[in-house]
Amino acid sequence: MNNQRLGLLVFSLACISSGRVFADEGHFGYDGSLGPKFWPKNFQTCAGKYQSPIDIEEHLVTRVSYPPIRYHGFADKPVGSTLTNNGHTVMLQLNTEEPLAVSGGPLKDHYLFQQLHFHWGHNDSVGSEDTINNHSFPMELHMVFFNQKYHNFTNALNHEDGLTVMAFFYEVSAEDNFVYAEIVEHLPTVVLPHSEAKLSRQLPLELLLPNDKSQYYTYHGSLTTPPCSEVVTWIDFKESILLSHEQVEEFRSLQDTDGDAMTHNNRPVQPLGNRVVYFNEREDYSSAVCSKSALILISALFIALLATN
Ligand SMILES: [Zn+2]
């Protein structure tokens, strides 16, 4: 791959790039000749067998009980937060003193936070990328992490276990979500593609998420934007986050790289093929409890039992 092609690939990475868009083979959109149906023309992997998003049918999932997911640094206030319109979505990047990371659950490694971004639709009846029993939610949050052992996001894209994306669905409620107000109020300052803004109030990541994160679906899939790399362990949480209709509507006012309103940026669902979707019903604490002190206690009880016989 020559430097020009490599540059193009890096530029077009899922919701990451903030470089200029050229009217060439790296450009993608959600309508007409730039739409998802035509992505495979320039990005072959977009026609692969392990693509995302998918429809998750609850009656077909395999029920499992993984160890608890560990969230590192999620309660800490970032030092700085930057909101960027990258022409395809709006993303939030955080500067933190300690690295933000996740491990445990279905993950075999430690994954470091890269950025989070959103997908939404024309109106409140559509917008999420994955669907549950063919139900689409008005918006979806993607928190993107790369496997620490691959050192950075770009390198992680070359490995099957390179990324994990934590996905959260939104539902519309009558009330504004006051935590999200900080993000929503800054959207008018990033209407233009490739514009960015600093948040004035710093939000610990955990405030953006629902309380109950014990139930989730997980499967192997891809980035939902070109180059559609099949390197993602998806973790889709069952409990939704609530936003008001007015808050969701603000996202639709952003402009894409063609200067059009970014009314929708959700890829249609792709075939599941022979993949299995797992559903974590409850966390398995047995592995977490098996600490040194628990082992000593069990040994003491065993010895005491022997002594009474
Ligand atoms: Zn995404």
Residues whose N, C-alpha, C, O or C-beta is under 5 A from the ligand:
A	BS01	ZN	H142
